[in-house]
Every structure is written in structure tokens, then in C-alpha cells.
């Protein structure tokens, strides 16, 4: 499988919608995240971010600056990252790692008033935990109960 060398993060646009609607995940991954199809509509403070390779959407996540952030951090300048997914057909090429490596620079550039990214990862999702640690997230020691069990709260200071 060809590895990718360069991807970009960008704000969602309507041109991305048709490709994002086709995203699929295996059941074992789908239990830990939500597909982009569930975010055709967002509320104020939710930002849809698309991971693109050569202008083609290959992944997706949400950045929140809503009241929900308070469940994960006491920092008023924190953003919450949720719903990271890479389309199953595009997995294994390093897209998630590259995207999470770029997220720090992206937030500093696009949301300069924020200085922390927080997220919750299910205790059973060891692949995601390893990814987040590899790109600089740290376990805060905080825990939250999610729909399918305990979640570790992780943080990346900007």
C-alpha cells in the first residue's frame, strides 16, 4: 500500500459532502467514532475539518469550542477534538498520524485564541491511544464514562 507524504487539513466545504457521505468504517472502529455523514449539520462552535490528500477527502474530525469542552478541560482556551475517522478504503497510509501531527499548527493558525486541544479516547481503543501519544498528546489522568466505557482524557498544549 502506498504511503502518503503530504496531506492538508481544511475547513469543510459543500464540495466535500458527496465524498464524505461515502465513508465507511469496520464495526470495531465504528464503535469508537462517528462518520462524517452524521455532521451534515453542526451547531455554532463546531468546526468540521476535512483531511485531504491531493484535494480528495480521506478523513474528517470536529473541533469544538462549545460548552461541551468544559466536560474535558477547565481551560477556557481549550478546544475539543472529536469524531476522527479515516475512510476505511484509505486506511494504512499514515493519514491519521499526519493529520494529528498537523492539527497543532492548524489550530494555531485558524484559531489563534486557543492554546490546548483535548480529546477523549476509549480505554479499549489502544491504536488511537498510541497514535495520540506519538504525536504529542498526554494523558491528563482524568477519566470520563462514555457510551461504551471509560475514556481517557488527553491534552495537547499549543
N, C-alpha and C positions, 0 to 999 in steps of 0.2 A: 504494500500500500504506500502510495506516495505521501511523504510528509510535506507539510506546508512550511514555507519560510516566512510568510508575511500575511497578516490579516489586519483588519481595521475594525474599530468599534465606531458605530454611528447611531444617531438618533433614528428611531423608527420613522419610516415614511410609508404612505399608502402603496407605493410601488413594491414594497417588501411583502405585502399581505398575502398575495397568492402563493408565494414560495413558503412563507411561514405556516400557512394553513396545511401544507403537505408534510410537515414534520411528524415523525413517528419516533417512539422510544420503546424498547423492550419493557415488558411488565416490571422486571426487577428494578429498572431505572425510573419508570413512571411513578412508582410509589413515593419517590423522594422529591419530585419536582412537578411543575405544571408546564404543559406545552403552550407555545405562543398563541395558539388558537383561542385559549381562554382569556386572552388580553386584547381582544379587538377593541374593547372599550376600557379606558382607565379613568381613575379619579384624579382630581388635582393633587399634585405632589408625587404621582407615579410617573416614572420615565421609562419608556420602552427602549431598550438598547439592543441593536442588532449586530451580530458578529458576521462580518462579510469577508469572503475570500474572492478576490478578483470580481468584485461587485455582486457576488452571489451570496445571499444569506445562508449561513451554515449553523448559526447558533443565535441564542437570544437570552436576555435576562432583564429583570426590572431593577431599577434603583428607586427607592422610596425616600421622600422627605415628608412623610405623613406622620400622624400621631402614633402610628404603629411602631415607629423607630424607638419610642420610649420603652417598649417591651424588651428591647435588646441592649440599650445603652442609656446611660444618664447624660451623655454628652449631647448638648443641644446642636452641635455642629456635626453630628453623625448622620450618615446615610445608611439605609438598609438595602442589601443586595439579596434578591430572591429569584427563584424560578430559572436558574441557569440550566439551559439544555443545549445540547448539540444534536442536530438531526442524526438519527441512527445511521443513515447512509453515509454520513460524513465523519463518523467517529473513528478514532485511532490515528488521526493525523496531527494531533497536538493542538487542535483549535481551542480547547478549554484552557489549557495551560497558557497559551499565548494570550488569550482574551483576559485571563486573570492577571497576567503579567502587565498588560496594558491598562487595566482598569484604574490603577493608581494615577497614572498620567492623564487618563481621560477625565477622571473626576476633578483633578486639579485644574485642568483646562476648561472644562464645561461647567463645573460647579465650584468655583473658587472659594465660596464661603464655607465649605465643608472640609473637615480635617480628619475624618475617620470613616471607614466603611466597616459595617458589621454584618454578620450573617449567622444563620443557624444551620447546622448540618446534623442530620440524624446520626445517632451513635452507631447504627448498622451500616452507614454509608462510608466505609473506610476508604474507598477510592477517592471520594470527594474530599475527605479529611486530609489525605496525603497531598492531594493537589493544592488545597488551600495553604497548607503549611509550607509546601515547596515554593510558593510564590510570595510568602511573607506574612500570611495571616497567623495570628497567635490565638491559642485557646485562652479565653478570659477567665475560665474557671466557673463561669455562670452556666446554668442549665435551665432548659425550658421544656415543658412537655408539649410535644407536637401531636398531630393526628395519629402517628404510628409509633410513638415512643419518645424517649428522651432525645433532646437535641443539645449539641454543644454550641455555645455562642462563641464566635471567633471575631477577631478585630484586626484591621489593618490601618495603622496610623499613616496619615499622608504628610 
